[in-house]
Amino acid sequence: MTGNGFSTTRFLLLGAALGVVFFFLYSFLPLTAPPRFNSPDEMSNHFFAVKFLETQRLWHLEPLNLEFGGEIGPRSMRSVDGFLVPGGFLGLPLLYGSLGMVGGRGLLLFLTPIFAVLGALFWGLLIRRLFGDAVGLAAMLLLMAHPVWWYEASRTMMPNVLFMTLTIAAAYFLFAEPLRGFFCRRPDLEPRLLHHGDAIISGLLAALALFVRTSEAYWLALAGIVLLATVRPLPWRRILIFLASALFMMLPLLIFNHAVYGNIFASGYGDALQAVPPDQVAQGRGAQLLGPLRPYLFPLGFAPRDAWRHFLSYGVAFFSWWSVLTAVAVLLAGAVALRRRGAAGRPTRPFVLVALTVSLWLILFYGSWTIRDNPDPDAVTIGSSYFRYWLPLFLFSTVPVAWMAARLVGRVPRKQMPAVATVLFLAYAAFSGQAVFGSPDEGLTAIRQTLEQDHQTALAITDLTEVGSLIVVDRADKTLFPDRAVLQPLRDERTYRIIGETAHRIPVYYFGITFPERDLSYLHEVKLKPWDLMLEPIEGFGERTLYRIKPSVAASAD
């Protein structure tokens, strides 16, 4: 579809107006909930963004780690030479911390909503350039209100939306060349330095995207290979400038990696295989077929059947209404393409091939991994990691649906188009909002209630425990750190050893599920008795209890 005559200015004004509305919708949690986080990764990213903002460092010294060699700390961090460092990639803490130096600490929790709006705008502009005004506008609106994009934008310290926005913006500058178009209209303003400004900016953005989510280099490289094979003629000068710019930007970022992890190619995940528990790495027939290549191509395992099963559960069935829309749109687009026998336009074939290749890779790459990020292993919730890992799939799916929506609205009399488009968009946003806010367990409304409870619990535990105390936890590290030093999990011989070596010198506590009498007796008689220690309940918090781990009566008497 060629378009409806929307100027870029009108396009951006409409996108910005809706973007303001969605910025506040994306900011629901930071605006209404206490400053706590529902995942350990979010807590870690926020902690180190603040650390970089205030000290320009991305490491934290926990004094107890001088004695225990990095054993003390939350699960979302790792230890390097006794210092706690981010357990993921450095990009988000570094970028957000830098922006926080300009806008203040209060800006940190609102940066992802801002980037989410920008990502939708850039996506609309890119699709507009490829497929016309109407499809681009619809794609922007569909992405802005898509339930997965909306939800991940609301988890404001997770890196996936930031990564996608940087990637989309890099693609827009590389393929649409907006600066070149602007200066072609105003040749009197063009500085020679900006003659290749689009490729330079694209390279810088791509490097930042990789720094935020380095693990996505696999599919970005695949997309590049597909484009090199399908786009003609190839703009070699632009490509070389893009690569040189990306490499230039990567150099200081690699230096940060070396300063934090001791290796320019390291990350908080360490070795990919060691970062995933062995029982979660698929070792079936599919993995055997790849042989020695499997750890390099699919470090999380390779199990096509598992990948297909996970894709059906999360990628298709969870948002079944969106899956139906996408399937109908793809079938209609395919029928039109067959009828026109390839006359759909130059961008269609490269886009379709990139979307199919990247989607298949991501389904196999992440779907082969059995992710256990919920206490209930059978739970299928909107908070599952599969959704954020498969964010590009949902991004690509907005294009056929946008094409279908544009054709549908295009058949309406011109005077009625705005009203029809508005009704369709509001209905779509209502479906998405219900999923985002109303999903049980991990919808935003449920998360807000959880954060309120966690905040009150954390305040109470902080009052009940001493500064400098150590609290053993199973999952509450995301709530209690950094107010208190944390050690996890309880049921680990390493943990019992550290408890035994510290509880006679400093206050040590355990906070977790209340023990039944049988478990309490087992801990006293088997695990704590060799260290002359005992558990004393301090206060209950629903199904959980704070216990003091203290010297037993006999040890105290001695």
URZI-V20840 format. One record per residue. N is the residue number from 1. RES is the residue in three letters. D_CENTER is the distance of its C-alpha to the mean C-alpha in Angstrom with 1 decimal. Layout:
n=N res=RES d_center=D_CENTER
n=N res=RES d_center=D_CENTER
This chain:
n=1 res=MET d_center=33.2
n=2 res=THR d_center=34.4
n=3 res=GLY d_center=33.5
n=4 res=ASN d_center=35.1
n=5 res=GLY d_center=35.9
n=6 res=PHE d_center=33.0
n=7 res=SER d_center=33.1
n=8 res=THR d_center=30.0
n=9 res=THR d_center=30.9
n=10 res=ARG d_center=31.2
n=11 res=PHE d_center=27.9
n=12 res=LEU d_center=26.1
n=13 res=LEU d_center=28.0
n=14 res=LEU d_center=27.1
n=15 res=GLY d_center=23.4
n=16 res=ALA d_center=23.6
n=17 res=ALA d_center=25.6
n=18 res=LEU d_center=23.1
n=19 res=GLY d_center=20.3
n=20 res=VAL d_center=21.9
n=21 res=VAL d_center=22.1
n=22 res=PHE d_center=18.5
n=23 res=PHE d_center=17.5
n=24 res=PHE d_center=19.3
n=25 res=LEU d_center=17.9
n=26 res=TYR d_center=14.3
n=27 res=SER d_center=15.7
n=28 res=PHE d_center=17.3
n=29 res=LEU d_center=16.0
n=30 res=PRO d_center=16.8
n=31 res=LEU d_center=20.0
n=32 res=THR d_center=21.2
n=33 res=ALA d_center=19.9
n=34 res=PRO d_center=20.8
n=35 res=PRO d_center=18.7
n=36 res=ARG d_center=17.1
n=37 res=PHE d_center=13.7
n=38 res=ASN d_center=13.1
n=39 res=SER d_center=11.2
n=40 res=PRO d_center=12.3
n=41 res=ASP d_center=9.2
n=42 res=GLU d_center=9.1
n=43 res=MET d_center=12.8
n=44 res=SER d_center=12.8
n=45 res=ASN d_center=10.8
n=46 res=HIS d_center=13.2
n=47 res=PHE d_center=16.1
n=48 res=PHE d_center=16.0
n=49 res=ALA d_center=15.3
n=50 res=VAL d_center=18.4
n=51 res=LYS d_center=20.2
n=52 res=PHE d_center=19.9
n=53 res=LEU d_center=21.0
n=54 res=GLU d_center=23.9
n=55 res=THR d_center=25.0
n=56 res=GLN d_center=23.4
n=57 res=ARG d_center=22.5
n=58 res=LEU d_center=19.4
n=59 res=TRP d_center=21.3
n=60 res=HIS d_center=22.9
n=61 res=LEU d_center=26.2
n=62 res=GLU d_center=26.8
n=63 res=PRO d_center=30.7
n=64 res=LEU d_center=30.9
n=65 res=ASN d_center=29.1
n=66 res=LEU d_center=32.1
n=67 res=GLU d_center=34.0
n=68 res=PHE d_center=31.5
n=69 res=GLY d_center=29.7
n=70 res=GLY d_center=26.1
n=71 res=GLU d_center=26.2
n=72 res=ILE d_center=25.5
n=73 res=GLY d_center=21.9
n=74 res=PRO d_center=18.8
n=75 res=ARG d_center=17.1
n=76 res=SER d_center=13.9
n=77 res=MET d_center=16.2
n=78 res=ARG d_center=18.7
n=79 res=SER d_center=22.2
n=80 res=VAL d_center=23.8
n=81 res=ASP d_center=27.5
n=82 res=GLY d_center=27.2
n=83 res=PHE d_center=24.6
n=84 res=LEU d_center=21.2
n=85 res=VAL d_center=18.4
n=86 res=PRO d_center=14.5
n=87 res=GLY d_center=13.5
n=88 res=GLY d_center=10.7
n=89 res=PHE d_center=11.0
n=90 res=LEU d_center=13.0
n=91 res=GLY d_center=11.8
n=92 res=LEU d_center=10.0
n=93 res=PRO d_center=12.8
n=94 res=LEU d_center=15.4
n=95 res=LEU d_center=14.6
n=96 res=TYR d_center=14.1
n=97 res=GLY d_center=17.1
n=98 res=SER d_center=19.1
n=99 res=LEU d_center=18.7
n=100 res=GLY d_center=19.5
n=101 res=MET d_center=22.7
n=102 res=VAL d_center=23.7
n=103 res=GLY d_center=22.6
n=104 res=GLY d_center=22.8
n=105 res=ARG d_center=20.7
n=106 res=GLY d_center=20.5
n=107 res=LEU d_center=18.5
n=108 res=LEU d_center=15.4
n=109 res=LEU d_center=14.1
n=110 res=PHE d_center=14.9
n=111 res=LEU d_center=13.4
n=112 res=THR d_center=10.2
n=113 res=PRO d_center=12.7
n=114 res=ILE d_center=14.9
n=115 res=PHE d_center=12.6
n=116 res=ALA d_center=11.8
n=117 res=VAL d_center=15.6
n=118 res=LEU d_center=16.2
n=119 res=GLY d_center=13.9
n=120 res=ALA d_center=16.0
n=121 res=LEU d_center=19.1
n=122 res=PHE d_center=18.7
n=123 res=TRP d_center=17.9
n=124 res=GLY d_center=21.1
n=125 res=LEU d_center=23.1
n=126 res=LEU d_center=22.2
n=127 res=ILE d_center=23.1
n=128 res=ARG d_center=26.1
n=129 res=ARG d_center=27.3
n=130 res=LEU d_center=27.1
n=131 res=PHE d_center=28.3
n=132 res=GLY d_center=30.0
n=133 res=ASP d_center=29.7
n=134 res=ALA d_center=29.6
n=135 res=VAL d_center=26.9
n=136 res=GLY d_center=24.7
n=137 res=LEU d_center=25.2
n=138 res=ALA d_center=24.4
n=139 res=ALA d_center=21.2
n=140 res=MET d_center=20.1
n=141 res=LEU d_center=21.0
n=142 res=LEU d_center=19.5
n=143 res=LEU d_center=16.0
n=144 res=MET d_center=16.3
n=145 res=ALA d_center=17.3
n=146 res=HIS d_center=15.5
n=147 res=PRO d_center=14.4
n=148 res=VAL d_center=11.0
n=149 res=TRP d_center=10.3
n=150 res=TRP d_center=12.1
n=151 res=TYR d_center=10.4
n=152 res=GLU d_center=6.8
n=153 res=ALA d_center=8.7
n=154 res=SER d_center=10.6
n=155 res=ARG d_center=8.1
n=156 res=THR d_center=9.0
n=157 res=MET d_center=8.0
n=158 res=MET d_center=4.2
n=159 res=PRO d_center=3.9
n=160 res=ASN d_center=3.0
n=161 res=VAL d_center=6.0
n=162 res=LEU d_center=7.7
n=163 res=PHE d_center=7.8
n=164 res=MET d_center=9.2
n=165 res=THR d_center=11.5
n=166 res=LEU d_center=12.9
n=167 res=THR d_center=13.5
n=168 res=ILE d_center=15.2
n=169 res=ALA d_center=17.2
n=170 res=ALA d_center=18.3
n=171 res=ALA d_center=19.5
n=172 res=TYR d_center=21.2
n=173 res=PHE d_center=23.1
n=174 res=LEU d_center=24.0
n=175 res=PHE d_center=25.4
n=176 res=ALA d_center=26.5
n=177 res=GLU d_center=27.9
n=178 res=PRO d_center=28.1
n=179 res=LEU d_center=29.9
n=180 res=ARG d_center=32.4
n=181 res=GLY d_center=33.1
n=182 res=PHE d_center=33.6
n=183 res=PHE d_center=36.0
n=184 res=CYS d_center=37.8
n=185 res=ARG d_center=38.8
n=186 res=ARG d_center=39.8
n=187 res=PRO d_center=41.1
n=188 res=ASP d_center=42.9
n=189 res=LEU d_center=39.7
n=190 res=GLU d_center=38.0
n=191 res=PRO d_center=37.9
n=192 res=ARG d_center=38.2
n=193 res=LEU d_center=35.2
n=194 res=LEU d_center=33.0
n=195 res=HIS d_center=34.6
n=196 res=HIS d_center=31.5
n=197 res=GLY d_center=29.1
n=198 res=ASP d_center=26.7
n=199 res=ALA d_center=26.3
n=200 res=ILE d_center=25.9
n=201 res=ILE d_center=23.2
n=202 res=SER d_center=21.4
n=203 res=GLY d_center=21.6
n=204 res=LEU d_center=20.4
n=205 res=LEU d_center=17.3
n=206 res=ALA d_center=16.6
n=207 res=ALA d_center=17.1
n=208 res=LEU d_center=14.7
n=209 res=ALA d_center=12.0
n=210 res=LEU d_center=12.9
n=211 res=PHE d_center=13.0
n=212 res=VAL d_center=9.4
n=213 res=ARG d_center=8.5
n=214 res=THR d_center=12.1
n=215 res=SER d_center=11.8
n=216 res=GLU d_center=11.5
n=217 res=ALA d_center=15.0
n=218 res=TYR d_center=16.5
n=219 res=TRP d_center=16.0
n=220 res=LEU d_center=16.4
n=221 res=ALA d_center=19.7
n=222 res=LEU d_center=20.6
n=223 res=ALA d_center=20.1
n=224 res=GLY d_center=22.3
n=225 res=ILE d_center=24.9
n=226 res=VAL d_center=25.2
n=227 res=LEU d_center=25.7
n=228 res=LEU d_center=28.3
n=229 res=ALA d_center=30.1
n=230 res=THR d_center=30.2
n=231 res=VAL d_center=30.5
n=232 res=ARG d_center=34.0
n=233 res=PRO d_center=35.3
n=234 res=LEU d_center=32.7
n=235 res=PRO d_center=32.4
n=236 res=TRP d_center=32.8
n=237 res=ARG d_center=33.3
n=238 res=ARG d_center=30.1
n=239 res=ILE d_center=28.1
n=240 res=LEU d_center=29.8
n=241 res=ILE d_center=29.1
n=242 res=PHE d_center=25.4
n=243 res=LEU d_center=25.3
n=244 res=ALA d_center=27.4
n=245 res=SER d_center=25.3
n=246 res=ALA d_center=22.0
n=247 res=LEU d_center=24.0
n=248 res=PHE d_center=25.4
n=249 res=MET d_center=22.1
n=250 res=MET d_center=20.8
n=251 res=LEU d_center=23.9
n=252 res=PRO d_center=23.2
n=253 res=LEU d_center=19.6
n=254 res=LEU d_center=21.1
n=255 res=ILE d_center=23.5
n=256 res=PHE d_center=20.9
n=257 res=ASN d_center=19.7
n=258 res=HIS d_center=23.3
n=259 res=ALA d_center=24.0
n=260 res=VAL d_center=21.3
n=261 res=TYR d_center=21.3
n=262 res=GLY d_center=24.8
n=263 res=ASN d_center=23.8
n=264 res=ILE d_center=22.5
n=265 res=PHE d_center=20.5
n=266 res=ALA d_center=19.2
n=267 res=SER d_center=15.8
n=268 res=GLY d_center=14.9
n=269 res=TYR d_center=14.5
n=270 res=GLY d_center=18.2
n=271 res=ASP d_center=19.7
n=272 res=ALA d_center=17.4
n=273 res=LEU d_center=20.1
n=274 res=GLN d_center=20.8
n=275 res=ALA d_center=17.2
n=276 res=VAL d_center=17.5
n=277 res=PRO d_center=20.5
n=278 res=PRO d_center=23.3
n=279 res=ASP d_center=23.7
n=280 res=GLN d_center=20.2
n=281 res=VAL d_center=21.0
n=282 res=ALA d_center=22.9
n=283 res=GLN d_center=26.4
n=284 res=GLY d_center=28.2
n=285 res=ARG d_center=30.4
n=286 res=GLY d_center=27.6
n=287 res=ALA d_center=26.6
n=288 res=GLN d_center=30.4
n=289 res=LEU d_center=30.9
n=290 res=LEU d_center=28.6
n=291 res=GLY d_center=30.4
n=292 res=PRO d_center=29.6
n=293 res=LEU d_center=27.1
n=294 res=ARG d_center=24.7
n=295 res=PRO d_center=23.1
n=296 res=TYR d_center=22.5
n=297 res=LEU d_center=21.4
n=298 res=PHE d_center=19.6
n=299 res=PRO d_center=18.9
n=300 res=LEU d_center=17.3
n=301 res=GLY d_center=20.5
n=302 res=PHE d_center=22.1
n=303 res=ALA d_center=23.3
n=304 res=PRO d_center=23.6
n=305 res=ARG d_center=25.0
n=306 res=ASP d_center=22.2
n=307 res=ALA d_center=19.7
n=308 res=TRP d_center=21.8
n=309 res=ARG d_center=22.1
n=310 res=HIS d_center=18.4
n=311 res=PHE d_center=18.0
n=312 res=LEU d_center=20.9
n=313 res=SER d_center=19.6
n=314 res=TYR d_center=16.1
n=315 res=GLY d_center=16.3
n=316 res=VAL d_center=19.8
n=317 res=ALA d_center=21.3
n=318 res=PHE d_center=18.8
n=319 res=PHE d_center=19.0
n=320 res=SER d_center=22.4
n=321 res=TRP d_center=23.6
n=322 res=TRP d_center=21.0
n=323 res=SER d_center=21.9
n=324 res=VAL d_center=25.5
n=325 res=LEU d_center=25.1
n=326 res=THR d_center=23.4
n=327 res=ALA d_center=26.1
n=328 res=VAL d_center=28.9
n=329 res=ALA d_center=27.7
n=330 res=VAL d_center=27.3
n=331 res=LEU d_center=30.8
n=332 res=LEU d_center=32.3
n=333 res=ALA d_center=31.0
n=334 res=GLY d_center=32.2
n=335 res=ALA d_center=35.6
n=336 res=VAL d_center=35.9
n=337 res=ALA d_center=35.1
n=338 res=LEU d_center=37.7
n=339 res=ARG d_center=40.3
n=340 res=ARG d_center=39.8
n=341 res=ARG d_center=39.8
n=342 res=GLY d_center=37.0
n=343 res=ALA d_center=37.8
n=344 res=ALA d_center=34.4
n=345 res=GLY d_center=33.7
n=346 res=ARG d_center=32.7
n=347 res=PRO d_center=28.9
n=348 res=THR d_center=28.6
n=349 res=ARG d_center=29.2
n=350 res=PRO d_center=26.7
n=351 res=PHE d_center=24.0
n=352 res=VAL d_center=24.7
n=353 res=LEU d_center=24.9
n=354 res=VAL d_center=21.6
n=355 res=ALA d_center=19.9
n=356 res=LEU d_center=21.8
n=357 res=THR d_center=21.3
n=358 res=VAL d_center=17.5
n=359 res=SER d_center=17.1
n=360 res=LEU d_center=19.6
n=361 res=TRP d_center=18.0
n=362 res=LEU d_center=14.5
n=363 res=ILE d_center=16.4
n=364 res=LEU d_center=18.5
n=365 res=PHE d_center=16.0
n=366 res=TYR d_center=13.5
n=367 res=GLY d_center=16.1
n=368 res=SER d_center=18.6
n=369 res=TRP d_center=16.6
n=370 res=THR d_center=17.5
n=371 res=ILE d_center=14.5
n=372 res=ARG d_center=16.0
n=373 res=ASP d_center=13.5
n=374 res=ASN d_center=16.2
n=375 res=PRO d_center=19.7
n=376 res=ASP d_center=21.1
n=377 res=PRO d_center=20.5
n=378 res=ASP d_center=21.9
n=379 res=ALA d_center=19.7
n=380 res=VAL d_center=17.8
n=381 res=THR d_center=15.6
n=382 res=ILE d_center=13.2
n=383 res=GLY d_center=10.8
n=384 res=SER d_center=10.9
n=385 res=SER d_center=8.2
n=386 res=TYR d_center=10.2
n=387 res=PHE d_center=9.2
n=388 res=ARG d_center=5.5
n=389 res=TYR d_center=7.2
n=390 res=TRP d_center=10.1
n=391 res=LEU d_center=8.9
n=392 res=PRO d_center=11.6
n=393 res=LEU d_center=14.1
n=394 res=PHE d_center=14.0
n=395 res=LEU d_center=14.1
n=396 res=PHE d_center=17.2
n=397 res=SER d_center=18.7
n=398 res=THR d_center=19.2
n=399 res=VAL d_center=21.9
n=400 res=PRO d_center=24.5
n=401 res=VAL d_center=24.1
n=402 res=ALA d_center=24.5
n=403 res=TRP d_center=27.6
n=404 res=MET d_center=29.0
n=405 res=ALA d_center=28.6
n=406 res=ALA d_center=30.2
n=407 res=ARG d_center=33.1
n=408 res=LEU d_center=33.6
n=409 res=VAL d_center=33.7
n=410 res=GLY d_center=35.8
n=411 res=ARG d_center=38.5
n=412 res=VAL d_center=39.0
n=413 res=PRO d_center=41.8
n=414 res=ARG d_center=40.5
n=415 res=LYS d_center=41.4
n=416 res=GLN d_center=39.4
n=417 res=MET d_center=36.2
n=418 res=PRO d_center=34.5
n=419 res=ALA d_center=35.3
n=420 res=VAL d_center=34.2
n=421 res=ALA d_center=30.9
n=422 res=THR d_center=30.2
n=423 res=VAL d_center=31.1
n=424 res=LEU d_center=28.9
n=425 res=PHE d_center=25.8
n=426 res=LEU d_center=26.5
n=427 res=ALA d_center=26.9
n=428 res=TYR d_center=23.6
n=429 res=ALA d_center=21.8
n=430 res=ALA d_center=23.7
n=431 res=PHE d_center=22.5
n=432 res=SER d_center=18.9
n=433 res=GLY d_center=19.4
n=434 res=GLN d_center=21.2
n=435 res=ALA d_center=18.4
n=436 res=VAL d_center=15.8
n=437 res=PHE d_center=18.3
n=438 res=GLY d_center=20.7
n=439 res=SER d_center=18.9
n=440 res=PRO d_center=20.4
n=441 res=ASP d_center=18.9
n=442 res=GLU d_center=15.3
n=443 res=GLY d_center=16.1
n=444 res=LEU d_center=15.8
n=445 res=THR d_center=19.5
n=446 res=ALA d_center=19.4
n=447 res=ILE d_center=16.6
n=448 res=ARG d_center=18.8
n=449 res=GLN d_center=21.8
n=450 res=THR d_center=20.2
n=451 res=LEU d_center=19.2
n=452 res=GLU d_center=22.8
n=453 res=GLN d_center=24.2
n=454 res=ASP d_center=22.2
n=455 res=HIS d_center=23.2
n=456 res=GLN d_center=26.8
n=457 res=THR d_center=26.7
n=458 res=ALA d_center=25.3
n=459 res=LEU d_center=28.0
n=460 res=ALA d_center=30.7
n=461 res=ILE d_center=29.8
n=462 res=THR d_center=29.7
n=463 res=ASP d_center=33.2
n=464 res=LEU d_center=34.4
n=465 res=THR d_center=33.4
n=466 res=GLU d_center=34.7
n=467 res=VAL d_center=33.0
n=468 res=GLY d_center=32.6
n=469 res=SER d_center=32.3
n=470 res=LEU d_center=30.1
n=471 res=ILE d_center=28.3
n=472 res=VAL d_center=27.5
n=473 res=VAL d_center=24.7
n=474 res=ASP d_center=22.9
n=475 res=ARG d_center=19.8
n=476 res=ALA d_center=20.8
n=477 res=ASP d_center=19.7
n=478 res=LYS d_center=16.6
n=479 res=THR d_center=19.4
n=480 res=LEU d_center=22.3
n=481 res=PHE d_center=20.9
n=482 res=PRO d_center=21.9
n=483 res=ASP d_center=25.0
n=484 res=ARG d_center=26.2
n=485 res=ALA d_center=25.9
n=486 res=VAL d_center=24.4
n=487 res=LEU d_center=25.2
n=488 res=GLN d_center=23.8
n=489 res=PRO d_center=24.6
n=490 res=LEU d_center=28.2
n=491 res=ARG d_center=29.3
n=492 res=ASP d_center=29.4
n=493 res=GLU d_center=32.6
n=494 res=ARG d_center=30.9
n=495 res=THR d_center=30.1
n=496 res=TYR d_center=33.7
n=497 res=ARG d_center=35.0
n=498 res=ILE d_center=33.2
n=499 res=ILE d_center=34.3
n=500 res=GLY d_center=37.8
n=501 res=GLU d_center=37.9
n=502 res=THR d_center=36.6
n=503 res=ALA d_center=37.8
n=504 res=HIS d_center=41.3
n=505 res=ARG d_center=40.3
n=506 res=ILE d_center=37.4
n=507 res=PRO d_center=36.3
n=508 res=VAL d_center=33.9
n=509 res=TYR d_center=32.4
n=510 res=TYR d_center=30.5
n=511 res=PHE d_center=28.3
n=512 res=GLY d_center=27.3
n=513 res=ILE d_center=28.8
n=514 res=THR d_center=32.6
n=515 res=PHE d_center=34.6
n=516 res=PRO d_center=37.4
n=517 res=GLU d_center=40.8
n=518 res=ARG d_center=40.8
n=519 res=ASP d_center=37.5
n=520 res=LEU d_center=38.7
n=521 res=SER d_center=42.0
n=522 res=TYR d_center=40.3
n=523 res=LEU d_center=38.2
n=524 res=HIS d_center=41.4
n=525 res=GLU d_center=43.7
n=526 res=VAL d_center=41.5
n=527 res=LYS d_center=38.6
n=528 res=LEU d_center=39.8
n=529 res=LYS d_center=43.5
n=530 res=PRO d_center=43.7
n=531 res=TRP d_center=42.2
n=532 res=ASP d_center=44.5
n=533 res=LEU d_center=41.6
n=534 res=MET d_center=41.1
n=535 res=LEU d_center=38.6
n=536 res=GLU d_center=39.7
n=537 res=PRO d_center=37.8
n=538 res=ILE d_center=37.2
n=539 res=GLU d_center=35.6
n=540 res=GLY d_center=33.9
n=541 res=PHE d_center=30.8
n=542 res=GLY d_center=31.0
n=543 res=GLU d_center=30.3
n=544 res=ARG d_center=29.4
n=545 res=THR d_center=31.8
n=546 res=LEU d_center=32.0
n=547 res=TYR d_center=34.5
n=548 res=ARG d_center=36.3
n=549 res=ILE d_center=36.9
n=550 res=LYS d_center=40.3
n=551 res=PRO d_center=43.4
n=552 res=SER d_center=45.5
n=553 res=VAL d_center=48.9
n=554 res=ALA d_center=50.8
n=555 res=ALA d_center=48.8
n=556 res=SER d_center=49.3
n=557 res=ALA d_center=53.0
n=558 res=ASP d_center=53.2
